[in-house]
């Protein structure tokens, strides 16, 4: 690591305390509708700058593979990274406590208006907005593929195959991870593995 990289790592923005984690993830969770991918990327990468785009993509990939909600896994990872178990629990509490109360209150209210045309239209409209936010986030993260060791063409091929398997072939997630994920893992391992070292006539390596 160079001196400039070391200084950049030292000056990286980070949560100030477990309380900061709790408040930040509470605010993040309260903004989510139909998934919080767009919100979590904007809050953690663009506003708070706790993660770079590349780090966010890597952490989000791990969070998706682990069992449980993606954003909850991500919150646990970030919280424990900075403050250990205390930080992980604080981030988890932020994701669940206040939002759970809000969801319960909304569920009670929605039960009384669920058949009203205005409520049905509002939900459909918010669903379309949520889909647009996720698409916009994906487009915003595309420049990160430039630095991918797997090459952009391989990333596009893997992403397109995944979309085809899920949206058209209707494969279950487990099957997609087993098939496409295994191929992607093998290619990433190949790209990241040290190159073969050559041996000199005296038996040494270089």
C-alpha positions in Angstrom: 0.0 0.0 0.0 1.4 3.4 -1.0 1.6 6.4 1.3 -1.2 8.1 -0.6 -3.4 5.0 -0.4 -2.6 4.7 3.3 -3.6 8.4 3.9 -6.8 7.9 1.9 -7.7 4.8 4.0 -7.0 6.7 7.2 -9.2 9.6 6.2 -12.1 7.4 5.1 -15.4 8.5 6.5 -16.8 6.1 9.1 -19.6 5.9 11.6 -18.7 7.8 14.7 -20.3 5.4 17.2 -22.9 2.5 17.5 -25.5 5.2 18.1 -24.6 6.8 14.7 -25.0 3.3 13.1 -28.4 2.9 14.8 -29.7 6.3 13.6 -28.2 6.0 10.1 -29.7 2.5 9.4 -33.1 3.6 11.0 -33.3 6.5 8.5 -32.2 4.2 5.7 -34.8 1.6 6.5 -37.6 4.2 6.7 -36.9 5.3 3.2 -37.2 1.8 1.6 -40.2 0.7 -0.4 -40.1 -2.5 -2.4 -36.4 -3.0 -1.5 -33.8 -0.6 -0.3 -31.0 -1.2 -2.9 -31.3 2.3 -4.3 -31.5 3.9 -0.9 -28.6 2.0 0.7 -26.3 2.7 -2.2 -27.1 6.4 -2.1 -26.8 6.7 1.7 -23.7 4.6 2.3 -21.7 5.4 -0.8 -22.7 8.8 -2.1 -23.8 10.6 1.1 -21.9 9.1 4.0 -19.0 7.7 1.9 -18.6 4.7 4.3 -18.0 2.5 1.2 -16.6 3.0 -2.3 -18.7 1.8 -5.2 -16.4 -1.2 -5.6 -16.6 -2.0 -1.9 -20.4 -1.7 -1.9 -20.7 -4.1 -4.9 -18.5 -6.7 -3.1 -20.3 -6.4 0.2 -23.7 -6.5 -1.5 -22.7 -9.6 -3.4 -21.8 -11.3 -0.1 -25.0 -10.0 1.6 -27.1 -11.6 -1.2 -25.5 -15.0 -0.9 -25.9 -15.1 2.9 -29.3 -16.3 4.2 -31.7 -13.6 5.3 -32.6 -10.1 4.0 -29.8 -8.6 2.0 -29.8 -5.2 3.6 -29.9 -6.7 7.1 -26.8 -8.8 6.3 -25.1 -5.7 4.9 -26.0 -3.7 8.1 -24.5 -6.5 10.3 -21.3 -6.6 8.2 -20.8 -2.8 8.3 -21.6 -2.5 12.0 -19.4 -5.4 13.1 -16.6 -4.1 10.8 -16.4 -0.8 12.7 -17.5 -1.7 16.3 -17.6 -5.4 16.5 -20.6 -7.2 18.0 -21.9 -3.9 19.5 -21.8 -2.2 16.1 -23.5 -5.2 14.4 -26.3 -5.2 17.0 -26.7 -1.4 16.7 -27.0 -1.5 12.9 -29.4 -4.5 13.1 -31.6 -2.6 15.7 -31.7 0.4 13.4 -32.9 -1.7 10.5 -35.6 -3.4 12.5 -36.9 -1.5 15.6 -38.6 1.7 14.3 -39.4 0.4 10.8 -41.2 -2.6 12.4 -43.5 -0.3 14.3 -44.2 1.8 11.2 -45.0 -1.3 9.1 -47.4 -2.6 11.8 -49.1 0.8 11.9 -49.3 0.9 8.1 -50.7 -2.7 8.0 -53.4 -1.8 10.4 -54.4 1.3 8.4 -54.1 -0.5 5.0 -56.5 -3.2 6.2 -59.3 -0.6 6.2 -58.6 0.8 2.7 -57.0 -2.1 0.8 -60.0 -2.4 -1.6 -60.2 1.4 -2.3 -59.2 2.2 -5.9 -57.0 5.1 -4.7 -55.0 2.8 -2.4 -54.6 0.2 -5.1 -53.4 2.8 -7.6 -51.0 4.3 -5.1 -49.4 0.9 -4.4 -49.0 0.2 -8.1 -47.5 3.6 -8.7 -45.0 3.2 -5.8 -44.1 -0.3 -7.2 -43.2 1.3 -10.5 -41.1 3.9 -8.8 -39.3 1.3 -6.7 -38.4 -0.6 -9.9 -37.2 2.6 -11.5 -35.0 3.4 -8.5 -33.4 -0.1 -8.6 -32.7 0.2 -12.3 -31.2 3.7 -11.8 -28.9 2.3 -9.1 -27.7 -0.5 -11.4 -26.9 2.1 -14.1 -25.0 4.2 -11.6 -22.9 1.3 -10.5 -22.0 0.2 -14.0 -18.8 2.3 -14.1 -17.4 0.0 -11.4 -17.1 -2.8 -13.9 -14.2 -0.9 -15.5 -11.9 -2.0 -12.7 -13.3 -5.6 -12.5 -10.6 -8.2 -13.0 -13.1 -10.4 -14.7 -13.4 -8.0 -17.7 -16.5 -6.0 -18.7 -17.5 -8.5 -21.4 -17.5 -11.4 -18.9 -19.5 -9.3 -16.4 -22.1 -8.4 -19.1 -22.3 -12.1 -20.1 -22.8 -13.3 -16.6 -25.3 -10.6 -15.8 -27.3 -11.2 -19.0 -27.4 -15.0 -18.4 -28.6 -14.4 -14.9 -31.4 -12.0 -16.1 -32.4 -14.6 -18.8 -32.5 -17.4 -16.2 -34.6 -15.5 -13.7 -36.9 -13.4 -15.9 -37.5 -15.7 -18.9 -36.7 -19.3 -17.8 -38.1 -18.6 -14.3 -35.3 -20.6 -12.6 -35.4 -20.5 -8.8 -32.7 -18.5 -7.1 -31.0 -21.6 -5.7 -30.6 -23.0 -9.2 -29.3 -19.7 -10.6 -26.7 -19.5 -7.8 -25.7 -23.1 -8.4 -25.4 -22.9 -12.1 -24.4 -19.3 -13.1 -22.9 -18.5 -9.7 -20.5 -21.5 -9.9 -19.3 -20.5 -13.4 -18.9 -16.9 -12.3 -17.0 -17.9 -9.2 -14.7 -20.2 -11.2 -13.9 -17.4 -13.7 -13.3 -14.9 -11.0 -10.9 -17.3 -9.2 -9.1 -17.9 -12.5 -8.7 -14.1 -13.1 -7.5 -13.4 -9.5 -5.2 -16.4 -9.1 -1.5 -15.7 -9.3 -0.1 -16.3 -12.8 2.1 -19.3 -13.3 5.6 -18.7 -12.2 8.4 -19.7 -14.6 11.4 -21.8 -13.4 15.0 -21.0 -14.3 17.4 -23.8 -15.2 18.9 -23.7 -11.6 15.6 -24.8 -10.1 14.6 -21.3 -8.8 11.4 -19.4 -9.6 10.9 -15.9 -10.9 
